[in-house]
């Protein structure tokens, strides 16, 4: 597994259930101010998936990382 920063570990812990979570909501939960930058960097490395939504972008751990089946 890739070495994670403290912020990345905190973000992964907050989204570990595999459900989509609004990125803006994660800022409040994790206290990470640069949340969008960190999410983008993690998405570039394949650690998280990002979904663009009109109501606010969302992020989750990819299914292959938490044991779900891909279709």
C-alpha positions in Angstrom: 0.0 0.0 0.0 1.1 3.5 -0.7 2.4 5.6 2.2 -0.3 8.0 3.3 0.0 11.4 4.9 -1.8 12.1 8.1 -4.5 14.0 6.2 -4.9 11.2 3.7 -5.3 8.6 6.5 -7.8 10.8 8.2 -9.8 11.2 5.0 -9.8 7.5 4.2 -11.0 6.7 7.8 -13.9 9.2 7.3 -15.1 7.5 4.0 -14.2 3.8 4.9 -17.8 2.6 4.6 -17.7 2.7 0.8 -20.6 5.2 0.5 -20.5 8.5 -1.4 -19.7 11.4 0.9 -19.8 15.1 -0.1 -16.3 16.5 -0.1 -17.5 19.8 1.5 -19.0 17.8 4.4 -15.7 16.0 4.9 -14.0 19.3 5.5 -16.1 19.8 8.6 -15.7 16.2 9.7 -11.9 15.9 9.2 -10.8 19.5 9.8 -8.7 19.3 6.6 -8.8 22.8 5.0 -7.2 21.7 1.6 -9.7 18.8 1.3 -10.4 19.3 -2.5 -6.6 19.3 -3.3 -6.0 16.2 -1.2 -9.0 14.3 -2.7 -7.8 15.2 -6.2 -4.2 14.0 -5.5 -5.6 10.7 -4.0 -7.9 10.2 -7.0 -5.0 10.7 -9.3 -3.3 7.8 -7.5 -6.4 5.6 -7.6 -7.0 5.7 -3.8 -10.5 7.3 -4.1 -13.2 7.8 -6.7 -14.7 11.2 -7.2 -18.2 11.8 -8.5 -19.1 15.3 -9.9 -22.5 16.4 -8.7 -24.5 19.5 -9.1 -25.1 19.6 -5.3 -21.4 19.2 -4.5 -18.8 16.7 -5.6 -18.6 13.4 -3.7 -15.9 10.9 -2.9 -15.7 7.3 -1.8 -13.2 4.5 -1.5 -13.2 2.4 -4.7 -15.2 -0.8 -4.3 -12.1 -2.9 -5.1 -10.4 -1.4 -2.0 -13.1 -2.3 0.5 -14.0 -5.8 -0.8 -17.0 -5.1 -2.9 -17.7 -6.9 -6.2 -17.2 -5.0 -9.5 -19.9 -5.3 -12.1 
